[in-house]
């Protein structure tokens, strides 16, 4: 499994997000490098900002591996791109 392809897909998903959207929620199956992933995209409130999350998850026999990128939209409309590690720090996934 090529992680750079996974993160390229996540970057593409994140760039397609509309930060002015009120609510985002979608689930789909996608294939990357011959492997099936569950793709989930959603938004939720985080503190006084809107958080958008793009997640790709693959289930293996012994474990589940999740990759994600986010977008944090402040009340003033300022946008901050979040890494996997930054999302982990706030409890996602």
N, C-alpha and C positions, 0 to 999 in steps of 0.2 A: 504494500500500500504506500503510495507516494503522498506524503503530507503536504507537499507544496501544491499539488493538484487540489487537495481538499481545501486548503486555505485560499487558493485562487477562486474556487467555487463560492466560498463564504464571502470573499471580497466582492464578487459579482452580485451576490444576493444583497449584501449590505448597501452597495451603490445603487441598487434598484429601489431601495426603501424611500418612501415619501415621508419626511420628518413632520409634515403637517397633518398626517393621517391621525384620526381619533383613535382607532382601534385596528390592530393587525393581528390576524391569526390564520395560520395555514399549516397543513401537514401533508407531505407528499413523500413518495419513495423516489430516489434518484440513484443512478449508478455512476461511480467514479472509479476509474482504473479497474474495471471488472468486479467491483465490490458494491453491494447494495447498502445504501444509507437511508435512514429516515431523516427527512429534512423538515425541521420545524422552525417557523418564524412567528414571533408574537411580540406584542407590546404590553407594557404595564407601567404603572406609576412607580417611581423610585424617588423617595424624599419629595422634593417639589419639582421634579423633572419627569420627562417621559423616556422610558427605556425601551429600545427595540433590540431583540435578540435573534440572531440567525444561528441555528444549531444543526450540525450534522452528526448523527449517531449511528454507530455500527455495533450490532450485537454479535458477539463471538460465543463460542461454547462456554468458556470460563469467565468471560468478562464483557463489559460494555465499554466502548471507547467513544467519548464525545468531544467534538471540536466546536467552538463557537466564537463569534465576533459580535460586537454590539455597537449601538449608537445611543448616546445620551443627549437628549434635547432639553436644554434648560428652559426655564420660564421666559427668558428673554429671547429664545430662539437660537441661542448659541449651541453648536453641535460639537460633540466630542466623540471620537472613535475610540471604542474600548476593545482591548485585547482579551484573549481567553483568560489570562491571569487576572486582569482587572475584573472580569465578570465573576471569576471564582471568589475574589475578595468580597463581593457583595452577595454571594450565595447562589450563583448560577453557574452551571447546572446543578 
